[in-house]
Amino acid sequence: MYILRHTLGHSFPQIGDELGGKDHTTIMHGFDKIERLIKTDSQVERDVREVSRTLEGGD
């Protein structure tokens, strides 16, 4: 959810549709939670950065 929104700029409803018809508010909550964790948990920050790099082909 976070990467689809932050990196690719997809809308919350679009992400919800892509992830099996989830409500956009569920997506918003998940996005906000990861965004908060990135700021407070260095492991989460590293994990998100690593997944993003892998998806971009910078493995």
C-alpha positions as CSV (number, residue, x, y, z in Angstrom):
1,M,0.0,0.0,0.0
2,Y,2.7,2.4,1.0
3,I,4.9,1.9,-2.1
4,L,1.9,2.1,-4.5
5,R,0.9,5.4,-3.0
6,H,4.3,7.0,-2.2
7,T,6.4,5.8,-5.1
8,L,3.8,5.3,-7.9
9,G,1.3,8.0,-6.8
10,H,-1.8,5.7,-7.1
11,S,-5.0,7.0,-5.4
12,F,-6.3,5.3,-2.3
13,P,-9.4,4.0,-4.1
14,Q,-7.2,2.7,-7.0
15,I,-4.9,0.8,-4.5
16,G,-8.0,-0.6,-2.7
17,D,-9.3,-2.0,-6.0
18,E,-5.9,-3.4,-6.9
19,L,-5.7,-5.2,-3.6
20,G,-8.9,-7.1,-3.8
21,G,-11.6,-4.4,-3.4
22,K,-10.5,-3.0,0.0
23,D,-12.1,0.2,1.1
24,H,-10.0,3.4,0.5
25,T,-10.1,4.2,4.2
26,T,-8.4,0.9,5.0
27,I,-5.7,1.8,2.5
28,M,-5.4,5.3,4.1
29,H,-4.9,3.8,7.5
30,G,-2.3,1.3,6.3
31,F,-0.4,4.1,4.5
32,D,-0.5,6.4,7.5
33,K,0.7,3.6,9.8
34,I,3.7,2.8,7.6
35,E,4.5,6.5,7.2
36,R,4.6,6.9,11.0
37,L,6.6,3.8,11.5
38,I,9.2,4.9,8.9
39,K,9.8,8.0,11.1
40,T,10.1,6.1,14.3
41,D,11.5,2.7,13.5
42,S,14.7,2.5,11.6
43,Q,14.2,-1.2,10.7
44,V,10.9,-0.4,9.0
45,E,12.6,2.5,7.1
46,R,15.3,0.1,5.9
47,D,12.8,-2.5,4.9
48,V,10.7,-0.1,2.9
49,R,13.8,1.3,1.2
50,E,15.0,-2.2,0.4
51,V,11.7,-3.3,-1.1
52,S,11.5,-0.1,-3.1
53,R,15.0,-0.6,-4.4
54,T,14.3,-4.3,-5.3
55,L,11.1,-3.3,-7.2
56,E,13.1,-0.6,-9.1
57,G,15.6,-3.3,-10.2
58,G,18.4,-2.0,-8.0
59,D,18.8,-5.3,-6.2
